[in-house]
Every structure is written in structure tokens, then in C-alpha cells.
Amino acid sequence: MLYYLFEHLDKLGIAGAGVFKYISFRASLAGILSLLLALIAGKGIIGWLQRQQIGETIRELGLEGQMQKKGTPTMGGIIIILSIIIPTLLLARLDNIYVVVMIISTIWMGVIGGIDDYIKVFKKDKEGMKATTKLIGQLMLGAIIAVTIDHTHSLNHLELTTNLPITKNILNYTELIPGARNAWIIYIPIIIFIVMAVTNAVNLTDGIDGLAAGTTAIVGVGLGILAYAAGNIKVSEYLNIIYVPNSGEVVIFLAAVIGACLGFLWYNGYPAQVFMGDTGSMALGGAVAAVAIIIKMELLLPILCGVFLAESGSVILQVTYFKYTKKRFGEGKRIFLMSPLHHHFQKKNIPESKITIRFWLITIVLVLATLALIKLR
């Protein structure tokens, strides 16, 4: 909104108004504003959650310090969502379809996560929303993103292609099905899978204080650099990646995501004063997935989001192996002491804060590795 105001002021010859044309300026402003919003609004929202008795229900899992968290306010993801959406609405160009897609993705998944939290807290159902209902919601969002991006890229005369890690070659989705006339036959299912995978992976990572928020902030920095490169024709040509016209506005959204996560960490760092709940983790997952798809970096997510992948992978491996061994030997066996992966390390009596910091460090390495692979192309 402010972009259009300052654009008008610039036309009137007001000195300094033209600075809003620069993405770097608006992105910096978005990051600062979102951080301040999370810090200032966070305290009030936490107090409101406490007054409404929206506290976390803890299941006894035999983890050290677990029961001390009982009653800690949850659904703190409201802080994150507000701190992302408000700066984006104020500072990004709202006539940009990518901005609209990112906002819808964040709110859509935040609503699904919020309903899940509501059922857990107020209905006293520890299982929350039915898995099938949640997956249908994710599937619908994935389809909307795929169709919208497909249409937008077609208008920009872009083929349904994406960047590959390491190799300088570009993947054309039509090549995945020889003789296929419409790439969307394979493109839409892949995009739906990515949206579902990322949102569930971030959700599973949100298990100990500060882990999901800090990891997402670091991933956001990596995505921000990639988004800037994809939206700059000279940089994208130099790096031999696909140039995505008008995608520079994505950087502003990501700056808001980073600021919101850092501001939320003020209250969510160990020991947490508030949990983001599924409201926040699902919203962040939707945001990350949408951004990667928009800038055609979705196939780099397994590296960039390696911690999220490891967390969800540990659950899949644990459940699969348990079912296999129970069917074959009559007794289920486990690979990990507990899944997701961070609980495995908790069972090894590693302090929660140390696990979080180590996972952050691994994420930093993975982000740097992703950027290095792009440069190597």
C-alpha cells in the first residue's frame, strides 16, 4: 500500500519518495517492521492467549523437562502470521500475482493449523484435525499454487521448467513424460507433493523451543538470496538460472518472514513463553513452499531444507520399519529412540537448547552448500 503512495509522491516531485522503488530498501523496511511487530504485538498476544487459557496439552513421552511446559500458551503462530502479512501488505506491490500467492499460502495453511490447534485445545482432542482433512486442505492449496504459477509463467512466456542443483541443465517438466503435450499433467502433482511435504516437515520440526522458527529464518535468508538472483536478469544470466520476471517482490515477503521468525524467537527461545503451534508451523511451511515454487527452486529444497527433510524422514522411516518388523517378526522394532529426530537426541539426554543450536548450525551449512551449488553451475 505504501508503495503506491510513495510512487504518487515521487511523481509529484517529493524528494526522497523514489527510494520506495528499490526492492532492497523495502525489503530492509519489511524485515525491521516485522521484527518490531512480533516483539511489540507478541507480548499482548501471549497475554491474551493466557487469559483465554489456550495452553499446550502435553502428552507424557518420557522426555526431560517435558511436563514443565504444560500450560504454556500455544497458537502463538498468530504472532508470526500478523508479522508477515502486515509488512507485506504495506511494502510489497499488491498487483504482483506472486505476492498474492504467498499471502494466500501463508493464511491458508495458518487457518488449517489454527483449526487443528483449536480442536486440540478446546475440544480436548489430542489428535487434532483428522489427517485426511488436513491433507485435503494442503492438496487444494498445492493445486491452486500450481495452476496459478503455471498460468502466470505462461503469460511471461516461461515454459514449465525448473532449476536443478549441481548441473547447469534446466529441467523441463514435459521431458518427464515423453510425448506429453501438456506439462501440467506432471507439474501439478509434483507441486502438490512439494506443498504437502514441506508444510508437514516444518510442522514435525516444531517440537522443541526455537527449533522451527530459527531454522525457518535461516532457510528464509537462503531463499531470499535465491529470489533476488532469480528476479534480476543480469544476476540470473550470470548464474545460469531461470530468470523469473517480477519475482523481486518475493524478497520483501521473505524479509518479513525472517523478521517475524526472529521476533517470535524472543518469546519462543528456551525456555519458551509461547509455542507457535500448528498455526505457525503450517503457515511457515506454506510460505516456504510457495516461495520455492515461484522462483523455480523447488528441487533445491531437499538440500536447503535438509533439517526439515531429516525430521520428516525420521518419522517415515520409524513408522515404516516398525510396521515391517512387526509384520515379519511379530514384534515392532525402532530405528530411532523416538521420532521426529530431535526427540531421538532428547532421549540421549542432550539438552534441548543444544539440540536447537546444532540444528541451526547444520541449516546454515546446508544454506551455504545450496548457494555454492548454484554458483558451481
Steps between C-alpha positions, in 0.01 A plus 500: 500500500777743591669419169216663307491800733870569457478432128241777480713729717799431275298608196417821685872561539523442877866453587592153629171336401669312217690282746194273520574382146794302632429145614801503733359801690149357532637158598712655777199696621282185490751305708526774763124557513418130533759459775357795695144378448587155636675652801234759582184308408643174631480601864136601469401190303673273753309671780174453310575131441565458872175672594312275257678201656627389160774283643697210359378150584801283568508126436734306727785383276765456764703803389698707748326826596197412290231539765634840604366632168144405581271801474744709294292712259472351153364633168777761515519460124249786495796726585697365204215527251414860595868598492534358148176618343488862627849605375439318172171682444662833585824468305455253212328564170153352536448486123772234491341154472792340685434717805135396493594131476740526796247680717226247416736207566601635842146578613353180350739271684480718813122452507535123462757495780280728712203266468727212596618690810142598588388137497794398720454782753126555522364161394766324711576271207875437501490368143363830368366529147462174310808427291291453185331838545835669552647332191200602289556861604867477405412332172258778411759767571761312296260483205422873526871589509581270209221628274568866588876477447451301180267768365726787613812347352313439175410871486870579549584255219675265741488127444426261784862462595699508822859529618700192587773488766863444395437460126452809284223328308141615540229240561200525270200324653383387155811282478384294798221353290623434145247613242291694752345814351408660829770527765242573768408129502820440695561855629186534712545168690865588569409845633223353717746247642755774576243715681380204707853379574639838609205601718496166681880503538501845665210388718695195620808715569304715743561280802751682720549865593622723217575221254241563226513881522880521495540243224237672284671838546830353376329328205327831430838673462607239244174528310528880509838490327367255240187711447707813443715313247197354318334843477809680365560435131875568516565290810282212376684501168836499677398207723330322211170467684149567371406868503153546648362846409339701782617254766709761679203576725551154651804641683277744691273217614800292609644792695170513689518124564853529637410796720187326630692184589777693677247708692309187597824343625515773766211320670547150358867450585576257782320502736205593279237746616279401206479226238415572138280190476378367168371852432856623454679191372247431225500868395880505478500175303250641252707817464828314436341266246328783309820706477712210374243415232467862386875549448539154343723365775269226627747221415764664720278468807634157605841663552389843620241352737710200594412525870128500420557203268689309770226565755219374275718221361570370849126466565440320170792263559397433860138417416587297190768294675281441804211372287734284289671335797170447681352328195807288436623420851186557706665781694554854381853642512617859480788672324496808723439525872211729408392697195507772373878516507533773765323271751758230427773734622290603797480134598881502496478765773640778281367835627217644297676831436811321373294292253337817368831683452658200328207469260532873425870454423424208268240713323754780449740250343223367274401852389862579417530167316189583294638841404837342416331243276319781316833676445665178382240466227 
